[in-house]
Amino acid sequence: MRYLNRIRSSRRLEVETHRNLEVIWLLRQLRPDFKTIADFRRDNRGAFRAVFRQFVRLCRELDLYGRELIAVDGTRIKAVNNRDRNFTRAKLKRQLQRIDERLDRYLDQMNEADADDAGGSAVAVPDLQDKITSLRKRKETVEAHRQTLDDTGEAQLSLTDPDSRSMHSVTRVGVGYNVQIAVDTKHNLIAEQQVHSKVQDLGLLAETATAAQDNLAACEIDVVADRGYYKIEDIEACEAAGITPYVPKPDRSTARNSGHFPKSEFQYDADTDTFRCPAGERLAPRHRESVGKSRTGTYVVNYVNRAACRGCGLRERCTNTYRTVTRFENESTLERMAERLAARPEVTHRCRKSVEHPFGSIKPWMGQGAFLTRRIGNVRGEFSLTALAYNMRRAINLVGIPALIAVAAR
């Protein structure tokens, strides 16, 4: 109820228990303080996700989910952690460099003051020693943060909320969490919601889509997402689970950026397992290697033809030495998806239309511009309540309260 009325703070809810007649009736005149309310939310954070999924099942009985096409997307929501209290290795390195530069400058000034018999410099900078002491303490703190990153193996360190991460600058969120939702396109109801500390969406498609498929009890379902989810491992995992993915291919070609022929100019021949280059030469497979940090069994094959590259008239437009074209061993998975997208180009527009409705409602309408809790477990419970409130409002608008009560009473 509090999330439906933009009352998310435990202190504000405590006030409502004294003045709001609906809340007083609902709580049977109980008046818990803010600490009791906050403890209840923390202790039952895992149950909120179960309640959300139970409400999805209830809406499923009302036939509010089409269970044919879901759209997956993510947004970044600010955490209870200021950017100044978040550190990366690069940020710590820059801070140490600035500290060392300032220390060198102050030490030089002290040496000049000592060399001045009149002491004029010492009078001009009487607090140099205090500044040097302060900088040395700051350097010890920064080095301790760097040691913590080395010990934990993490890429970032957040002091206020240790689970939060610095997001990309284009999101204008600063330090926060990556919120993922799967939306059924029939009535824009949320079928699944998750909160992650990962900065990128890459690698989250299969996890979100399969959870949504389970919530909707759909044996087969289509899923559409934007280019940020384009990962062959996820595409394969979706197909294995009975999910048909539609993800546009991003333009990650380094060759195009350098003015050379992109990979799309090389035609693959499945019968001969070779590539035909723009000059008409054949590139044969030469090397096979595993890719990715986890080395999960995804392999690429390198195709080359050094002899043809040496005397090629198009060499300057193609490469500096000799051209190598890579292909996943299972790239036929991506080719099938490209054919599906070509047959249904309108599906990507449905993705944007469906996903932006919940995010556009949750942030401005419900005031979910930032989380109020710390640590990812509490944050997940908080967003489960937000997603539940959104679905409740949508269901009330679609079928009304009596219909919801009737289904819940079965």
Secondary structure, 3 states (H helix, E strand, C coil): CCCCCCCCCHHHHHHHHHHCHHHHHHCCCCCCCHHHHHHHHHHCHHHHHHHHHHHHHHHHHCCCCCCCEEEEEEEEEECCCCHHHEEEHHHHHHHHHHHHHHHHHHHHHHHHHHHCCCCHHHHHCCCHHHHHHHHHHHHHHHHHHHHHHHHHCCCEEECCCCCCEECCHHHCCCEEEEEEEEEECCCCEEEEEEEECCCCCCCCHHHHHHHHHHHHCCCCEEEECCHHHCCHHHHHHHHHCCEEEECCCCCCCHHHHCCCCCHHHCEEECCCCEEECCCCCEEEEEEEEECCCCCCCCEEEEEECHHHHHCCCCHHHHCCCCCEEEEECCCHHHHHHHHHHHHCCCHHHHHHHHHHHHHHHHCCCCCCCECCCCCHHHHHHHHHHHHHHHHHHHHHHHHCHHHHHHHHCC
